[in-house]
Amino acid sequence: MNDIKLALLGSEGAGKSAVLVRFLTKRFIGEYASNANSLYHKRLSIDGRQLNLEVFDPCSQSGESRCILEEPVDWADGFVVVYTISDRTSFLNAKNILAQIKESRRETCKGEVPICLVGNKQDLCHSRQVSEVEGRSLAQENKCLFQEVSAAENYLEISNLFTKLIRHVMEQLKLRGDRRRYSGSKSMAKLINNVFGKRRKSV
Ligand SMILES: Nc1nc2c(ncn2[C@@H]2O[C@H](COP(=O)(O)OP(=O)(O)OP(=O)(O)O)[C@@H](O)[C@H]2O)c(=O)[nH]1
């Protein structure tokens, strides 16, 4: 059984939890408690392989400019970076996050870092502040997958993007010979504390 670890990153209110819960449960839940970090587990089968998926959904950071990635990230195998198409600040924050992931992984990760850039709240296109072309070109610059979605309205696109990202993670883990097997016995909680700070309230 393969373990796949993903982290969701993005501005406060971008819809990280909504996107994830839509993927995990096929449902849209309007409001989520956002004062605690959460670690979600799901068993799934992709291309005939059984996977143990863990997704870390951190609670929001207080300042937009303060990125969660304060130390090199060694926990996640892949990232979902979410912004809101109707909020340019969240897009700029996503850009910043992408740069920081690349920077922190440069030393440790041969090959590409599997990332999916997600423009959420596509249903709010009447108040769009970020064009789809801008989103796509930011993703191209950073060699990431890209998809505009609406967690409120769609399941299929979100499911497809997670599937693509997980496939990419599996390819990268194979290329790297799954370094995690040799990386010692740090516990999940310890890693999350190290990577995301001491603000974890529940996992
Ligand atoms: N219209 C619309 N609203 C959405 C969508 N996705 C999320 N929302 C709303 O946006 C708000 C924030 O969603 P969350 O999923 O809590 O966002 P988050 O990024 O996890 O927020 P934090 O946990 O505070 O960082 C909630 O009121 C959601 O109902 C969407 O696709 N369309």
The ligand as a Gaussian input file, in Angstrom:
#p B3LYP/6-31G(d) Opt

LIG

0 1
 N      -19.257000      30.793000      -3.959000
 C      -18.368000      29.918000      -3.487000
 N      -18.009000      29.940000      -2.191000
 C      -17.093000      29.028000      -1.785000
 C      -16.507000      28.075000      -2.645000
 N      -15.614000      27.350000      -1.939000
 C      -15.649000      27.809000      -0.684000
 N      -16.544000      28.816000      -0.572000
 C      -16.862000      29.596000       0.620000
 O      -15.695000      30.325000       0.983000
 C      -15.588000      30.400000       2.399000
 C      -14.236000      29.866000       2.843000
 O      -14.175000      28.487000       2.532000
 P      -13.181000      27.522000       3.307000
 O      -13.210000      26.200000       2.632000
 O      -13.439000      27.571000       4.765000
 O      -11.804000      28.253000       3.000000
 P      -10.374000      27.926000       3.618000
 O       -9.380000      28.315000       2.577000
 O      -10.315000      26.519000       4.100000
 O      -10.375000      28.937000       4.803000
 P       -9.451000      28.927000       6.118000
 O       -9.647000      27.600000       6.786000
 O       -9.945000      30.093000       6.901000
 O       -8.067000      29.113000       5.619000
 C      -16.759000      29.609000       2.977000
 O      -17.790000      30.533000       3.287000
 C      -17.179000      28.718000       1.822000
 O      -18.557000      28.403000       1.867000
 C      -16.908000      28.084000      -4.029000
 O      -16.456000      27.313000      -4.869000
 N      -17.824000      29.039000      -4.389000

